[in-house]
Structures are given as C-alpha cells and as structure tokens.
Amino acid sequence: MALQDDLTAIQRCVDDLVRTVGRIERQAEADAAGVDFRRVRMDTDHLRESVALLRAAVAPASPAERRTQTPPPPARPAMVPVPDTPYDSSLWTDSDDEGLGARYRRAP
C-alpha cells in the first residue's frame, strides 16, 4: 500500500504545481505570458496525465475488471539470425540492376 500512498503524494504535488503555474501565469504581464508559459503549462498538463496513467496501471483491479480486461498482446516472434556469409550468387541471376535495367540490355 506504500506505493499507492507515494502515487497519491505525487498526484497532490503535481496538482499543486498546476495550480501554481496557473496563478503565476495570470499574475504575469501580458507580454511575459507567451510561449514560455504555454510550454510550462503544457508540460505540467502532460505530467498530470502521466501520473494518472501510472496510477491506473499500478492500481489493483477488482475481480470484475480483471474479467473484462483484454488479454496481453502475443509475444514477439523470436529473432532470426542472418549469417554474415555472402549470399548465393544464383539468387541474382535474373534480377535487374536498380536504375540500370536488366543485364545485357541497353538502359533507357
């Protein structure tokens, strides 16, 4: 439960920060409340959303919520190693050279 308490404390601090930024922005002169305040306000809003997402991810789900939650995405397929040895030259016998056309033919 200590994690929930810490997340609640973080949420309170972020809410205080948002209120303080809003108050300072209202008190600032019109020319000072430009791009800088907008950027800080957007950052604090983003921080508030991030903390809310973190709290939702950490919050224990009730049994009813666990039944309705979507299953986790399937595991990624295993990586296939590509050898460093040269490819078989027969793979390229009937291929075109990019931008030059087929071999033994005149390029346009």
N, C-alpha and C positions, 0 to 999 in steps of 0.2 A: 504494500500500500504506500510505501515511501515514494515510489516512482510517481504515483498519482498525485501525491502531495507536492512533489517537486514540479510536476507539469502544471498544477494549479497555480503555484507561485510564479512560474514563468508566464502563465497567461495573465495574471494580475499585473506583473511588471510591464508586459507588452501593452496592456490596456492603458496603464498609466503613461507610458511613452506616447501612445497615440493621442491621448488627451492633451499631454504637454505640448506635443508638436502642433496640434490644432490651435491651442491657446497662443503659442508664440507666433504662429502664422497670422492669427487675427490681430495681434498686437504690433506686428512689424509694419513698416511703412509700405505703401503700395509698390514702390519701385524695388524694394528689397524682397518682396514676396513673389519672386519669379520662378525661374527654373529650379533653383536650389531647393526652395521649399517644396515644390512639386515632387522633386526627386526623393526628398526625405519622406514626404507623406506617402509616396508610392512604396518606398522601402518598408515603412512601418506597417502599411496595409499588407504587404507581402509577408512580412514577419508574422503578423497576426494570423493570416491564412495558414502559414506553415505550421505554426504551433497548434492550430485547430486540427490540421491533418495528422500531426504527430499524436495528439491526444486521442483522436479517433482510431488510429492504428494500434495504439497501446491499450486502449480501453478493453476490458474483458467483455466479450459478447455474451448475451443471455442465451439460453438453450434454443429459444425460438429464432433468434437472429442467426445462430450457427447453422440451423437447418436451411435458412433461406439464402445464406451467403453462397456466392458462386465458388466452384472448386478452384484451386490454384491452377495456373496455366501449366501445360505439359512441360516437362523438362526439355531443354535444348538438346538436339541430337549431338552425338559425340563428334568431335572434330576429326576430319580425315587428313592424315599427314600426306603432304605432297613431297615426293622424293626430289632430291637435288640433281639426280642424274638427268642427262639430256633426254628429250622425247624421241620416240622412234621417228625417223625421217619419213617413213611411209605414210604418216598421218598427214603430211603436207603435199603429197604428190599432185593432187588435182585442185589445190587451193589457189586463190587469186592473191597477188601481192596488193596490199591496200593502196589504192590510188594509182596503181600501175596496170591493173588488169591481169589477165591470165598470162602465165609464162608462155613464151613462144608466139605471142600475138602482139600486134602493134598497139601501143597505148593510144587512146584518142587524143 
